[in-house]
């Protein structure tokens, strides 16, 4: 009985002995165009009043926030590429 078991297990053990590791390069996923696109710069109105100054500051603050979101998304993509 022991010889019969050895007869069936021996081919299974030797079949795993000659495996070969092959590395396949992963395709690089391009970064989304909306993340690398220029952020629109708000224009200044004439005459430049206090109200226009406040509106311009709000628009610039929004543009800065969008830039920071884009940079964070790019960092996330790059870190996921580095971990692969």
Secondary structure, 3 states (H helix, E strand, C coil): CHHHHHHHHHHHHHHHHHCCCCCCCCCCCCCCHHHHCCCCCCCCCCCCCHHHHHHHHHHHHHHHHHHHHHHHHHHHHHHHHHHC
